[in-house]
């Protein structure tokens, strides 16, 4: 499954969820780090939104491959955050993750199939 990573257009939206466009060049290494993050049973539950200089991370709410262990998506989301953070460090860039509450005010509207997890503010 490690060779069957989701393509960028399946995990990254620009501006609003579901809007597909090429990422800005300086964002490509971070998106690639997310794509190559390991996940339980190769589910890759993360989805990214680039909006107003911030990278939003959300998780798919349900995947049959997790079976009765859907909460593993939270661990996988953390691993994705770690991979992105390592990419930032390797690039000599700074950023700060903020964990999100699902009903937190001010979040971009998201599909019901996604659960907001965190947002990365790049410096």
C-alpha positions as CSV (number, residue, x, y, z in Angstrom):
1,X,0.0,0.0,0.0
2,X,2.9,2.4,0.5
3,X,3.1,2.8,-3.3
4,X,-0.6,3.7,-3.6
5,X,-0.6,7.1,-1.9
6,X,-3.5,9.4,-2.7
7,X,-2.7,12.1,-5.3
8,X,-2.4,15.7,-4.2
9,X,-5.8,16.6,-5.8
10,X,-7.5,14.0,-3.5
11,X,-6.0,15.5,-0.3
12,X,-5.6,19.2,-0.9
13,X,-8.2,21.9,-1.5
14,X,-7.4,25.5,-2.1
15,X,-9.6,28.3,-0.7
16,X,-12.5,26.1,0.3
17,X,-13.0,22.4,0.8
18,X,-13.5,20.6,-2.5
19,X,-11.8,23.3,-4.7
20,X,-8.9,21.7,-6.5
21,X,-6.0,23.8,-7.8
22,X,-2.3,23.3,-7.9
23,X,-0.7,24.3,-4.6
24,X,1.7,27.2,-4.4
25,X,5.3,26.1,-5.0
26,X,6.4,26.7,-1.3
27,X,3.5,24.5,-0.1
28,X,4.4,21.5,-2.3
29,X,7.0,20.0,0.1
30,X,4.5,20.1,2.9
31,X,1.7,18.5,0.9
32,X,4.2,15.8,-0.2
33,X,5.2,15.2,3.4
34,X,1.5,14.7,4.3
35,X,1.0,12.3,1.3
36,X,3.9,10.2,2.4
37,X,2.9,10.0,6.1
38,X,2.2,6.4,7.2
39,X,-1.3,5.6,8.4
40,X,-3.0,2.5,9.9
41,X,-3.9,0.1,7.1
42,X,-2.9,2.8,4.5
43,X,-6.1,4.7,5.0
44,X,-4.6,8.2,4.6
45,X,-7.6,9.8,6.4
46,X,-6.2,13.4,6.2
47,X,-7.4,16.2,4.0
48,X,-5.8,19.6,3.7
49,X,-7.1,23.0,3.0
50,X,-4.8,25.9,2.1
51,X,-6.6,29.1,3.0
52,X,-5.4,32.6,3.9
53,X,-1.9,31.5,4.7
54,X,-3.0,28.6,6.9
55,X,-3.0,24.9,6.3
56,X,-6.1,23.2,7.8
57,X,-6.0,19.5,8.5
58,X,-9.2,17.5,8.7
59,X,-9.9,13.8,9.0
60,X,-12.4,11.7,7.2
61,X,-15.1,10.7,9.7
62,X,-15.5,7.1,8.6
63,X,-13.5,4.6,6.6
64,X,-14.4,0.9,6.4
65,X,-10.8,-0.2,6.5
66,X,-10.6,1.0,10.1
67,X,-13.6,-1.2,10.9
68,X,-14.5,-0.7,14.5
69,X,-11.4,1.3,15.3
70,X,-12.3,4.6,13.6
71,X,-10.5,6.6,16.4
72,X,-7.2,5.4,14.8
73,X,-7.8,8.3,12.4
74,X,-6.8,10.6,15.3
75,X,-3.4,8.9,15.6
76,X,-2.9,9.0,11.9
77,X,-3.7,12.7,11.9
78,X,-1.0,13.3,14.5
79,X,1.5,11.4,12.4
80,X,0.6,13.5,9.4
81,X,1.1,16.6,11.5
82,X,4.5,15.3,12.6
83,X,5.6,14.6,9.0
84,X,4.6,18.1,8.0
85,X,6.5,19.5,11.0
86,X,9.6,17.5,10.0
87,X,9.3,18.9,6.5
88,X,9.1,22.5,7.8
89,X,12.2,21.9,9.9
90,X,14.1,20.4,7.0
91,X,13.2,23.5,4.9
92,X,14.2,25.9,7.7
93,X,10.7,27.2,8.0
94,X,8.6,28.0,11.0
95,X,5.0,27.1,11.8
96,X,2.7,26.6,14.7
97,X,0.0,24.0,14.9
98,X,-3.3,24.8,16.8
99,X,-5.7,22.0,17.7
100,X,-9.3,22.6,16.7
101,X,-12.6,21.8,18.3
102,X,-15.1,20.6,15.8
103,X,-17.7,23.3,16.4
104,X,-15.1,26.1,16.9
105,X,-16.3,29.5,15.6
106,X,-14.4,30.9,12.6
107,X,-13.6,27.6,10.9
108,X,-14.0,27.5,7.2
109,X,-17.2,25.6,6.3
110,X,-16.4,21.9,5.9
111,X,-18.3,18.9,4.5
112,X,-20.0,16.7,7.1
113,X,-17.7,13.9,6.0
114,X,-14.7,15.7,7.5
115,X,-13.7,16.4,11.1
116,X,-11.5,19.4,11.6
117,X,-8.4,18.5,13.6
118,X,-5.8,21.3,13.5
119,X,-4.5,24.3,11.6
120,X,-0.9,25.2,10.8
121,X,0.0,28.9,10.7
122,X,3.2,29.4,8.7
123,X,5.6,32.1,9.6
